[in-house]
Every structure is written in structure tokens, then in C-alpha cells.
């Protein structure tokens, strides 16, 4: 066996034992079917490690930093996001696996497990926040479109940074309550498996956090134009992070989702800014 192949196998071993420990830790913290699924994946990773070990003849230590990183990600963004991020690394190794198939027969079986069997197991994981991701998208998207438009229009119409901030905050909170109640009624009328209360909760929480993040520049900056620019930047960050999250957990194309959400938000903001300018001229508003 040449040295390049051996180095590749050792790297695979390191990945497998690292993921085995990561999934084992998650399994011990999880409950019910999630715990069983994670334990099954952990066992598969350990089996793969020992299969590679037969060819390398070496014991390999796990990467503790990687384990800590993904445990932190799972705490912040949830179980499904952390697992799918880790599995993305394995997808990038697919070509390396395929190079070994001719030299190591068992590589084909391991490849099958990594890219088919384990992905099916991951889809079995039941996580509440993922089940209600549609409600979160609804709340966040509405907050971005409606409040970005309102703040842009108010910025030119009022030209008073504190007044704009207060008006935006009041509008946003009222709209979040309205959106949450609408989602509750919608889910109740549909009569599906999803809880109307939880759907409205996730919609409202996504909405109100977006509102607070978009409005706060108007309370810390003295220039209303700089405040509007900061709000647009904040909207960019929210869309960037959330579309990346959704693209990972739902296996969607990131750039298409990002461009669509950013285009809608900025388009509405531009139209509202023009409306605010017209209103100020027509009604001769001075604040």
C-alpha cells in the first residue's frame, strides 16, 4: 500500500472515530427514537473506524476540537443542523472514497453506509424546531418585508431618528402579535398534526426578534440615514444566517434562497422609501 493511500485511510479513521464520539454524546443526551437513531449512527461510525484500522494498522485519536465545535453548534442551532453540517464534510470526501474502491473492496460498503444509510437515519430524527420551520420562515420573512418597508418609508417621511425607531418598534410588535394570531387560526383551521399554539409561538418569536434587530440602530445612532443603512445591513445578516440554516436542514440551494429573500426585502424597502418621500412632499410633513 503506497503512502498516499495510507494517509487517506488514516484521515478517514480520524473522521470516523471523531463522529462516533460526537454521535455517542448526542445519543446519551437525546430521548426516545432520536436516542436510538443517534446510537445506531454512532455504532456505524465505530464499525467503519475498525474496518479502516485493518488496513492502516494504527490506532487514531479523535479530533476533540471538532467534537466541541459541533456540540456547540448543536446547542445553538439544533441537532439536525449540527449533524447535517458534519455530514457535509463526508460528502466532500466522496471522491476520495471512490478512489479507494478498486484497491480496498470494503470501501464500497462503507461508502454506501455514509451516503445512503446514514442520510436515511438522519431524516428520521424528530426535532420540534425543524417541524415548525415553515412558521419561522413566515414570521421572519414578513418582519423583514413589512418592517424594512415601514422603516424606509418612515425614515424619509419623518427624518427624526428616535421617532422613527419608536414608530417602527410599535408597528413591529403589533404586527408580530397579529401574525402569530393569524398563524394560530390558520393551523387550527387546517387540522393537521402541528400544534396551532406552537406554530403561532415560532412565528411570533421569529417576527419579534427580527423586529428588535432591525429597529435598534435607530436608538443608538444620531443620523437617520446611517440608521437606515445599519438596518439594511442587519437585514442582510438575518437573511444570510437564516437562509444558510434553512438550506442546510432542508437540503435547499443556498444562493437561490438568499437572492430571493434579499431581493424582496430590498425591493419593498426601496418602494417604501419613495412613498415616504412623496408623502413628505405632498403633505409637507415636518417633525
HELIX and SHEET records of a PDB file:
HELIX    1   1 UNK A    3  UNK A   29  1                                  27    
HELIX    2   2 UNK A   32  UNK A   56  1                                  25    
HELIX    3   3 UNK A   64  UNK A   77  1                                  14    
HELIX    4   4 UNK A   79  UNK A   92  1                                  14    
HELIX    5   5 UNK A   94  UNK A  100  1                                   7    
HELIX    6   6 UNK A  106  UNK A  112  1                                   7    
HELIX    7   7 UNK A  113  UNK A  117  3                                   5    
HELIX    8   8 UNK A  118  UNK A  123  1                                   6    
HELIX    9   9 UNK A  128  UNK A  131  1                                   4    
HELIX   10  10 UNK A  133  UNK A  158  1                                  26    
HELIX   11  11 UNK A  161  UNK A  190  1                                  30    
HELIX   12  12 UNK A  196  UNK A  215  1                                  20    
HELIX   13  13 UNK A  217  UNK A  220  1                                   4    
HELIX   14  14 UNK A  224  UNK A  249  1                                  26    
HELIX   15  15 UNK A  254  UNK A  283  1                                  30    
END                                                                             
